[in-house]
Amino acid sequence: MKWKIFLRFISIIILSVIISLILNIIISYRLFVLDENFDNKWNQVREFTLTFKQYIEQSDDGVRVTEDGIEKLKDYNAWIQILDEEGYEIYQWNKPKTALSHYTPSEMVFYNIYTGAIDDYTTFAGTVEMDGYKWSYIIGFPMEEVAKYSIYYSPRRLKVNILKGVVYLLATPTIVLLIMGYIFGRSLTKPVADIISGIQQLSKGNYHVNYLEKGIYKDVYANLNNLANQLKLSEGEREKTEKMREEWINNLSHDLKTPLSSIKGYSELMADEDYSLTDNEIKEYSRIIKDKANYMEELLEDLKLTQVLKAGLFPVNAKDQDIVELLRNITIDVL
């Protein structure tokens, strides 16, 4: 019984932890994934950079950004550089002072990979072609709004590490949970098991149950002790009543034997043909037999009344009565 209670307690805790994890995953996904993907423009800066070429057009001086493009850049608090095929700047808008005017291919790669390479900006690059010309452009965004970092990993070891992480993630809290659950559950299940054992003892008629009334179950212990005492008293009263009843029945049997012997003796005497009885003797014997029979009938009525009282079938008609008048009538009847 103790282990059943403990296992049920642990099952409830584990189920609660699983439900909490699922709810946390759903809430986290809603807060950090859905909101980021659909409500935050800063997650669209790569797509913004790649499609920004639609705002680049040729001009008398070579190339420029349209007014709509400038407004878009202002909305992101960004800047732009347009480079020719050799990496030289041919147009810029709002670029920081530390930005270069010429980029080698390796510098383009470096600035495009690392956040903060140019002041406190994160840069993205794109290309645009017009009339046989091909230009590159760099757009810088504030680093506090968007950042990117390069991650290097081994796919094979990543799978192993993920598997290990899942195992550790599940095993560690499970072991801790079982240990803590056992310690905490024992403090709860042991008193419950003792209470159940006490109830079982009471059901078997063992009323010598006595608990130390302390702890969170002290009220339950007190009620069980009180119940055991009441049952013990009731059992004592029942045994006492049963003993008195047996004694009364024994006395009744003895009281019945005496008149029964008389009835049997006189009836045998009256039935014996060897004896010649006078009319007066017959009348006397008949009277004695009748008296003894009446006495036996009274004893049987007493026995019947006892059974009725024991079964609770005796009708009781309670009503208000003047005690003075009642005593006066009783006194008159007695006198």
C-alpha positions in Angstrom: 0.0 0.0 0.0 2.8 2.4 0.9 4.5 1.8 -2.5 1.2 2.3 -4.3 0.8 5.7 -2.7 4.4 6.6 -3.4 4.3 5.6 -7.1 1.0 7.5 -7.6 2.6 10.5 -6.0 5.7 10.3 -8.2 3.5 9.7 -11.3 1.6 12.9 -10.6 4.8 14.9 -10.2 6.3 13.5 -13.4 3.0 14.2 -15.3 3.0 17.7 -14.0 6.6 18.3 -15.1 5.9 16.9 -18.6 2.8 19.1 -18.9 4.8 22.1 -17.7 7.6 21.4 -20.2 5.1 21.2 -23.1 3.4 24.4 -22.1 6.7 26.2 -21.7 7.8 25.0 -25.2 4.5 26.2 -26.7 4.7 29.6 -24.9 8.4 30.0 -25.8 7.7 29.2 -29.4 4.9 31.7 -29.5 6.9 34.4 -27.8 10.4 34.0 -29.4 9.7 32.3 -32.8 6.3 33.4 -34.1 6.7 36.9 -32.8 10.2 37.2 -34.1 9.4 35.8 -37.5 6.2 37.7 -38.2 6.3 40.9 -36.1 9.9 42.0 -36.1 11.3 43.7 -39.2 14.8 43.1 -38.0 14.5 39.4 -38.9 14.0 40.4 -42.5 17.2 42.4 -43.0 18.8 39.7 -45.2 15.7 39.6 -47.5 15.6 43.4 -47.4 19.3 43.6 -48.5 18.8 41.1 -51.4 15.7 42.9 -52.7 17.0 46.4 -52.2 18.5 46.4 -55.7 15.0 47.4 -57.0 15.7 50.8 -55.4 19.1 51.3 -57.3 19.0 53.0 -60.6 21.4 54.5 -63.1 22.0 58.3 -63.1 24.0 60.8 -65.0 26.8 60.3 -62.5 26.6 56.6 -62.7 24.3 55.0 -60.2 22.2 56.1 -57.2 19.5 55.0 -54.7 15.9 56.2 -55.3 14.0 58.3 -52.9 11.9 55.3 -51.9 15.1 53.4 -51.2 16.4 56.3 -49.0 13.2 56.2 -47.0 13.6 52.5 -46.5 17.2 53.0 -45.3 16.0 55.7 -42.9 13.3 53.3 -41.5 16.1 50.9 -40.6 18.6 53.6 -39.6 20.9 52.0 -42.1 23.6 53.2 -44.6 24.7 52.0 -48.0 27.7 51.8 -50.2 27.6 50.8 -53.9 30.9 49.4 -55.4 32.0 48.8 -58.9 33.5 45.6 -60.2 36.9 46.6 -58.8 35.6 47.2 -55.3 35.7 51.0 -55.5 33.0 53.1 -54.0 30.8 54.9 -56.6 28.0 55.9 -54.4 27.2 56.1 -50.6 24.5 57.3 -48.4 24.9 57.9 -44.6 28.0 55.7 -44.4 30.1 55.9 -41.2 33.5 57.5 -41.2 35.3 54.2 -40.6 33.9 52.6 -43.7 36.4 52.0 -46.5 36.2 53.5 -49.9 37.7 50.4 -51.5 37.2 46.7 -50.6 39.3 43.7 -51.6 37.4 40.4 -52.1 38.7 39.2 -48.7 37.6 42.4 -47.0 34.2 42.0 -48.5 34.0 38.5 -47.1 35.3 39.6 -43.7 32.9 42.5 -43.3 30.0 40.4 -44.5 30.7 37.6 -41.9 31.4 39.5 -38.7 29.2 41.8 -36.7 30.9 45.1 -35.7 33.7 45.0 -38.3 32.7 48.5 -39.3 32.0 50.6 -36.1 28.8 49.2 -34.4 27.1 48.0 -37.5 26.2 44.6 -39.0 26.7 44.5 -42.8 25.0 42.6 -45.5 25.9 42.5 -49.2 24.1 42.2 -52.5 24.6 42.6 -56.3 22.7 44.4 -59.0 23.2 44.3 -62.9 22.2 47.0 -65.3 23.0 47.4 -69.0 25.9 45.0 -68.8 27.3 46.6 -65.6 27.5 44.6 -62.4 27.7 46.5 -59.1 28.0 45.3 -55.5 26.4 47.1 -52.5 26.8 46.9 -48.8 24.1 47.9 -46.4 24.9 48.4 -42.7 22.4 48.0 -39.9 22.7 49.0 -36.2 24.4 46.2 -34.2 22.1 46.6 -31.2 19.1 45.8 -33.5 20.5 42.9 -35.5 23.7 40.8 -35.3 25.1 37.7 -36.9 27.8 35.3 -35.9 29.5 32.4 -37.7 29.1 29.0 -36.1 31.4 26.1 -36.9 30.4 22.6 -36.0 30.7 18.9 -37.0 27.4 17.5 -38.2 28.4 14.0 -37.0 29.4 15.2 -33.5 26.4 17.5 -33.4 24.0 14.6 -33.6 25.9 12.8 -30.9 26.0 15.8 -28.7 22.3 16.5 -29.2 21.5 12.9 -28.3 23.7 13.2 -25.2 22.0 16.5 -24.3 18.6 14.9 -24.6 19.6 12.0 -22.4 21.2 14.3 -19.8 18.2 16.6 -19.9 15.8 13.8 -19.2 17.9 11.6 -17.0 19.3 14.3 -14.6 15.9 15.8 -13.5 14.3 12.4 -13.5 16.9 11.0 -11.0 16.8 14.2 -8.9 13.0 14.0 -9.0 12.9 10.4 -7.9 15.3 11.1 -5.0 13.4 14.2 -3.9 10.1 12.5 -4.5 11.1 9.5 -2.4 12.3 11.7 0.5 9.3 14.0 0.3 6.8 11.3 -0.5 7.9 9.1 2.4 7.0 11.9 4.8 3.5 11.9 3.2 2.9 8.3 2.5 4.2 6.8 5.7 1.5 8.5 7.9 -1.2 7.7 5.3 -0.1 4.1 5.3 -0.2 4.1 9.2 -3.7 5.6 9.1 -4.9 2.9 6.6 -3.3 0.2 8.7 -5.1 1.6 11.8 -8.5 1.6 9.9 -7.9 -2.0 8.9 -7.2 -2.9 12.5 -10.4 -1.2 13.6 -12.4 -3.1 10.9 -11.0 -6.4 12.3 -12.1 -5.6 15.9 -8.7 -4.5 17.2 -9.5 -1.3 19.1 -6.2 -0.9 20.8 -5.2 1.8 18.3 -3.3 4.8 19.7 -1.5 7.4 17.6 0.7 10.2 18.7 -1.2 13.3 17.7 1.3 15.5 15.9 2.3 16.6 12.4 0.0 17.6 9.6 -2.3 14.6 10.2 -2.7 15.3 13.9 -6.5 16.0 13.5 -6.9 12.6 11.7 -4.9 10.9 14.4 -7.1 12.5 17.1 -10.3 11.4 15.3 -8.9 7.8 14.9 -8.0 7.7 18.6 -11.4 9.0 19.6 -13.1 6.4 17.2 -11.0 3.6 18.7 -12.0 4.7 22.2 -15.7 4.9 21.3 -15.6 1.5 19.7 -13.8 0.0 22.6 -16.4 1.4 25.0 -19.2 0.2 22.8 -17.6 -3.2 22.6 -17.3 -3.3 26.4 -20.9 -2.3 26.8 -22.0 -4.9 24.3 -20.1 -7.6 26.1 -21.5 -6.5 29.5 -25.0 -6.4 28.1 -24.5 -9.8 26.5 -23.3 -11.2 29.7 -26.2 -9.8 31.6 -28.6 -11.2 29.0 -27.0 -14.6 29.3 -27.4 -14.5 33.1 -31.0 -13.4 32.8 -31.8 -16.2 30.3 -30.1 -18.7 32.7 -32.2 -17.3 35.6 -35.3 -17.4 33.4 -34.6 -21.0 32.5 -34.3 -21.8 36.2 -37.5 -19.9 36.9 -39.3 -21.8 34.2 -38.1 -25.2 35.4 -39.9 -24.8 38.8 -43.4 -24.2 37.6 -42.8 -26.5 34.7 -41.9 -29.3 37.2 -45.1 -28.6 39.1 -47.2 -28.6 36.0 -45.7 -31.8 34.9 -46.1 -33.5 38.3 -49.7 -32.5 38.8 -50.6 -33.4 35.2 -49.0 -36.8 35.6 -50.8 -37.3 38.9 -54.1 -36.4 37.3 -53.5 -38.7 34.4 -52.5 -41.7 36.5 -55.4 -44.1 36.7 -54.0 -45.7 39.8 -54.9 -42.7 41.8 -58.5 -41.8 42.6 -58.8 -38.0 42.9 -61.6 -36.2 44.4 -63.3 -33.3 42.7 -61.7 -30.8 45.2 -58.3 -32.2 44.5 -58.8 -32.0 40.8 -59.9 -28.4 41.1 -56.9 -27.6 43.4 -54.4 -29.2 41.0 -56.0 -27.5 38.0 -55.8 -24.1 39.8 -52.1 -24.7 40.6 -51.4 -25.7 37.0 -53.2 -22.6 35.8 -51.3 -20.3 38.2 -48.0 -21.9 37.1 -48.9 -21.5 33.4 -49.8 -17.8 34.0 -46.5 -17.3 35.8 -44.6 -18.9 32.9 -46.6 -16.7 30.5 -45.5 -13.6 32.4 -41.8 -14.7 32.1 -42.2 -15.3 28.4 -43.8 -11.9 28.0 -40.8 -10.4 29.8 -38.5 -12.2 27.4 -40.4 -11.0 24.5 -40.3 -7.4 25.8 -36.5 -7.7 26.2 -36.1 -8.8 22.5 -38.4 -5.9 21.4 -36.4 -3.4 23.4 -33.1 -4.8 22.1 -34.3 -4.6 18.5 -35.6 -1.0 19.0 -39.1 -2.0 18.0 -40.8 -0.8 21.2 -43.1 2.2 20.3 -42.4 5.2 22.4 -45.0 7.9 22.5 -43.4 10.9 24.2 -45.7 13.7 25.4 -45.7 16.4 28.1 -47.1 15.4 31.4 -47.9 17.2 34.7 -45.5 15.3 37.1 -47.5 16.5 40.2 -50.8 15.1 38.9 -49.0 11.9 37.8 -47.5 11.3 41.2 -50.8 12.1 42.9 -52.7 9.5 40.9 -50.0 6.9 41.5 -50.2 7.6 45.3 -53.9 7.2 45.3 -53.7 3.9 43.3 -51.1 2.6 45.8 -53.1 3.6 48.8 
